């Protein structure tokens, strides 16, 4: 789906903040899922009332996103990427690094090729 079709369909449930379409760099194609963030919990709940939605002639499943938990080693690696002990501005080599959500876990993690 183009993100415009996703936005058009799901915006009837409420205001959309963001649509994240993960990309697989190794396969050079979009991953077969996306994340949609709504402005209100009510809009998200409305979408979740039906587990399956039909957009055009394609049926899609919807689920509430659950953050991946990180083990201690992954957490330490993330901290090392984000906080530079020498006071210099840290750089982020992975998408999502340094942008934790849902407590200590990142939205999703990528692996370097």
C-alpha positions as CSV (number, residue, x, y, z in Angstrom):
1,X,0.0,0.0,0.0
2,X,1.1,3.5,-0.5
3,X,1.0,5.5,2.7
4,X,-1.6,7.8,1.2
5,X,-4.1,4.8,0.9
6,X,-3.4,3.8,4.5
7,X,-3.8,7.4,5.7
8,X,-7.0,7.8,3.7
9,X,-8.5,4.6,5.2
10,X,-7.4,4.8,8.8
11,X,-8.1,8.6,9.2
12,X,-11.8,7.8,9.2
13,X,-11.2,6.5,12.7
14,X,-9.4,9.6,14.0
15,X,-6.5,12.0,13.5
16,X,-3.3,10.1,12.6
17,X,0.0,11.3,14.1
18,X,2.4,9.1,12.1
19,X,2.6,6.2,9.7
20,X,5.8,4.2,10.0
21,X,6.5,1.9,7.0
22,X,9.6,-0.2,8.0
23,X,12.0,-1.0,5.2
24,X,14.2,-4.1,4.8
25,X,17.5,-2.9,3.5
26,X,18.8,-6.4,2.8
27,X,15.9,-7.3,0.5
28,X,15.5,-3.7,-0.7
29,X,11.7,-3.8,-0.1
30,X,9.1,-2.6,2.4
31,X,8.4,-5.0,5.3
32,X,4.9,-6.5,5.3
33,X,3.6,-4.4,8.2
34,X,3.4,-0.8,9.4
35,X,2.8,1.2,12.5
36,X,0.1,3.8,12.7
37,X,0.0,6.2,15.6
38,X,-3.3,8.1,16.4
39,X,-3.7,11.3,18.3
40,X,-6.2,9.7,20.7
41,X,-6.6,6.4,22.4
42,X,-10.3,6.4,21.4
43,X,-9.3,6.4,17.7
44,X,-6.9,3.4,18.2
45,X,-9.6,1.6,20.2
46,X,-12.1,2.2,17.4
47,X,-9.6,0.6,14.8
48,X,-9.0,-2.4,17.2
49,X,-12.7,-3.2,17.5
50,X,-12.3,-5.1,14.2
51,X,-9.3,-7.4,14.0
52,X,-9.5,-7.5,10.2
53,X,-10.0,-4.5,7.9
54,X,-10.4,-4.5,4.1
55,X,-8.7,-1.8,2.2
56,X,-9.6,-2.0,-1.5
57,X,-9.4,-5.7,-2.2
58,X,-6.8,-6.5,0.4
59,X,-7.6,-7.7,3.9
60,X,-5.3,-6.5,6.7
61,X,-5.0,-7.6,10.4
62,X,-4.7,-4.9,13.0
63,X,-3.1,-5.3,16.4
64,X,-1.9,-3.1,19.2
65,X,1.9,-2.7,18.9
66,X,3.8,-4.1,21.8
67,X,7.4,-2.9,22.5
68,X,10.2,-5.4,22.2
69,X,11.9,-5.9,25.5
70,X,15.7,-5.5,25.6
71,X,18.0,-7.7,27.5
72,X,20.6,-6.0,29.7
73,X,23.4,-6.2,27.1
74,X,21.2,-4.5,24.4
75,X,20.2,-1.8,26.9
76,X,23.9,-1.1,27.6
77,X,24.7,-0.9,23.9
78,X,21.9,1.5,23.4
79,X,23.2,3.7,26.2
80,X,26.7,3.6,24.8
81,X,25.3,4.9,21.4
82,X,23.3,7.6,23.0
83,X,25.5,8.9,25.8
84,X,29.1,9.9,24.9
85,X,31.3,9.9,28.0
86,X,33.5,12.7,26.6
87,X,30.6,15.2,26.4
88,X,30.5,15.2,22.6
89,X,27.2,15.0,20.8
90,X,26.4,11.3,20.1
91,X,25.6,10.1,16.7
92,X,23.0,7.5,15.9
93,X,23.8,4.8,13.3
94,X,20.6,2.8,13.6
95,X,17.1,3.9,12.9
96,X,15.3,4.4,16.2
97,X,18.5,4.4,18.3
98,X,18.3,7.0,21.0
99,X,14.5,7.4,20.6
100,X,13.2,5.1,23.3
101,X,9.4,4.7,23.6
102,X,7.3,2.7,26.1
103,X,9.9,3.1,28.9
104,X,13.3,1.6,28.1
105,X,12.5,-0.1,24.8
106,X,13.0,1.2,21.3
107,X,10.2,1.3,18.8
108,X,11.9,-1.4,16.9
109,X,15.4,-2.4,16.2
110,X,17.3,-2.8,13.0
111,X,20.4,-4.9,12.3
112,X,23.4,-3.6,10.4
113,X,24.1,-5.5,7.2
